[in-house]
Amino acid sequence: MGMCLSCLGGTAEDVVVTPDPETRRRQLAEAAEKRQKETAYRGVKNPEAVERKRKKQEETEKQEMTTSISGGGGGLKWQVG
């Protein structure tokens, strides 16, 4: 199709040059990451706050796991009442 442009009166500058495969692959990967971020935070006003909250929750869970392992109690408590 690009060969027909010259006979239709188009200039050689109008032809779009495709990038090499490595550059194209990198661009596609960046676009995919951008789409994933957009869909992950769709409807969220402050995605940074959500990310901080998630990390804090993970840290809390990790800390609970280490204390329950070292405590040996398993986290179960008897309630008499």
N, C-alpha and C positions, 0 to 999 in steps of 0.2 A: 504494500500500500504506500509506503514511503517513496517508492520509485515513481509513482504516478504524479506526485506533487510537482516535479520539475516539468512535466509535460502539460500540466494544467495551469501553469503560470506562477506557481508558488515558488518561493525562494528556498534555498537550502537551509536558511536559518529557521524556517518554520518547522523543520523536522525535529521531533523530540528524540533525543539520544537517551537510550536506556543505560542506567548505571551498571557497573560490573556486578557479578553475582554476590560478592562479599558485601558490597555497599548496600545492595538491594536487601539482602538477608538481614543486615543490621537495622535498616529502616523498618522492615516488617516487624522485627522483634521489638523495637522501640514503640511502634504503633500498637502492638498487641499489649505491651505492658501498660500503656496509657489507657487503653480501653478497659483493661482489667481493673485499674485503679478507679476509673470513672464509674464502672458498674458496682464496685464494692462499696463506694461511698455515695451512691445515688440516694438523694433525699436527706443526706446528712449535712447540716449547716457547717459544722466544724470538724472535719476529718482528723485533724491533729489531736483534738481532745479525745476523740474516740480511740485513737491509737494509743495515747498515753494511758487511758483508762484500761484498755485491754492488757497493756504491758504491766500495769500495776496489779491487775487481777492475776496475771500469770505469776508474778513475783510472790504474791500472797499465797497462791496455791502451792508454789514450790516450797515456800517457807513452812507451810502447814505440813507438807509431806515430810520434810526433814525433821520437824519436831515430833511428828507422830511416830516416825521410825526410831528416833533416839529415845523417845519417852516409853515406847513399848506398850502403852495403854491402848492404842488403837483408836483413841478418840471416843470410846463408849463410856458413858457415865450412868450409874444407877441413880434413879430418883425414887425416893421413898416418900409416900405422902398420901 
